């Protein structure tokens, strides 16, 4: 069960990275404010998929780190040009571009933390196996002495 949960977590993180990369790539390739207000269906779909995967991940992990909240910055940056209809200028494009990078931040940090955790679990399991082997050896030595 633990391995299934681990692989599910990895799969969700890969999907989050893919959706986040698609969104960030779109925002970094736009030229003006009109592109921000007329989003492509693929970008809107990627944003919705990203949100649904985040909600699914929260359901399975049960705990949230600080990085899990940072994608709200990206959502605000994406929605800002839609809310500020009369705003013009390069600044709103730059806010959306830099804000879109926050779609990539949570899955990258979670991925690194998950790798560290699985490495720590493996070393802990290896130490437990060594201790168990020592106990078996000691028990065998004690039984042969008697």
C-alpha positions in Angstrom: 0.0 0.0 0.0 2.9 2.3 0.8 4.5 1.8 -2.5 1.2 2.4 -4.4 0.8 5.7 -2.5 4.4 6.6 -3.3 4.0 5.9 -7.1 0.7 7.7 -7.1 2.4 10.7 -5.5 5.1 10.6 -8.2 2.6 10.4 -11.0 0.6 13.3 -9.6 3.8 15.4 -9.4 4.8 14.6 -13.0 1.3 15.6 -14.1 1.5 18.8 -12.1 4.9 19.6 -13.7 3.6 18.9 -17.2 0.5 21.2 -16.7 2.6 23.9 -15.0 5.2 23.8 -17.7 2.5 24.2 -20.4 1.0 27.2 -18.6 4.3 28.8 -17.9 5.5 28.3 -21.5 2.3 30.0 -22.8 2.8 33.0 -20.6 6.4 33.4 -21.4 5.7 33.3 -25.1 3.0 36.0 -25.2 3.7 39.4 -26.6 1.0 41.7 -25.4 -2.0 42.2 -23.0 -4.6 41.0 -25.5 -3.0 37.5 -25.4 -3.5 37.5 -21.7 -7.2 38.3 -22.0 -7.9 35.8 -24.8 -6.5 32.6 -23.4 -6.3 29.4 -25.5 -8.5 26.5 -24.5 -5.5 24.4 -23.9 -4.2 26.8 -21.3 -7.6 27.1 -19.6 -7.8 23.3 -19.6 -4.2 23.0 -18.1 -5.1 25.4 -15.3 -8.3 23.5 -14.5 -6.3 20.2 -14.6 -3.6 21.7 -12.4 -6.2 22.7 -9.8 -7.9 19.3 -9.8 -4.6 17.5 -9.4 -3.6 19.8 -6.5 -6.9 18.9 -4.8 -6.4 15.2 -5.5 -2.8 15.4 -4.1 -4.1 17.1 -0.9 -6.6 14.3 -0.4 -3.9 11.6 -0.6 -1.1 13.3 1.3 -3.2 14.8 4.1 -0.6 17.3 5.0 0.4 20.5 3.2 3.7 22.3 3.2 4.3 25.9 2.6 5.0 25.3 -1.1 1.5 23.8 -1.6 0.0 27.2 -1.0 2.3 29.1 -3.4 0.4 28.1 -6.5 -2.3 30.5 -5.4 0.2 33.3 -6.4 0.2 31.8 -9.9 -3.6 31.7 -10.0 -3.8 35.4 -8.9 -1.2 36.3 -11.5 -3.1 34.5 -14.2 -6.5 36.0 -13.2 -5.1 39.6 -12.7 -5.2 40.6 -16.4 -8.8 39.3 -16.7 -9.9 41.2 -13.6 -8.1 44.5 -14.5 -9.7 44.9 -17.9 -8.6 48.5 -18.3 -5.0 47.9 -17.3 -2.5 48.2 -20.1 1.2 48.1 -20.4 4.2 45.8 -20.1 3.9 45.5 -16.3 0.8 43.4 -16.4 2.4 41.0 -18.9 5.5 40.7 -16.6 3.4 40.1 -13.5 1.6 37.2 -15.4 4.8 35.8 -16.7 6.6 35.8 -13.3 3.5 34.6 -11.5 3.1 31.7 -13.9 6.5 30.3 -12.6 4.7 29.6 -9.3 2.9 26.8 -11.1 6.2 25.0 -11.3 7.4 25.7 -7.8 5.2 23.4 -5.7 5.7 20.2 -7.8 9.5 20.8 -8.0 9.8 21.2 -4.2 7.5 18.3 -3.5 9.5 16.1 -5.9 12.7 17.0 -4.2 11.2 16.4 -0.8 9.8 13.0 -1.9 13.1 11.9 -3.3 14.8 12.8 0.0 12.1 11.0 2.0 12.4 7.8 -0.1 16.2 7.9 0.3 15.9 8.3 4.1 13.3 5.5 4.2 15.6 3.2 2.3 18.6 4.0 4.6 16.4 3.5 7.6 15.2 0.1 6.3 18.7 -0.9 5.5 19.9 -0.1 9.1 16.9 -2.1 10.5 17.9 -5.0 8.4 21.5 -4.8 9.6 20.3 -4.7 13.2 18.1 -7.7 12.6 20.9 -9.7 11.0 23.2 -8.9 14.0 20.5 -10.1 16.4 20.1 -13.3 14.5 23.8 -13.8 14.5 24.1 -13.1 18.2 21.2 -15.5 19.0 22.9 -18.2 16.9 26.2 -17.7 18.7 24.5 -17.8 22.1 22.6 -21.0 21.2 25.8 -22.8 20.0 27.6 -21.8 23.3 25.0 -23.4 25.4 
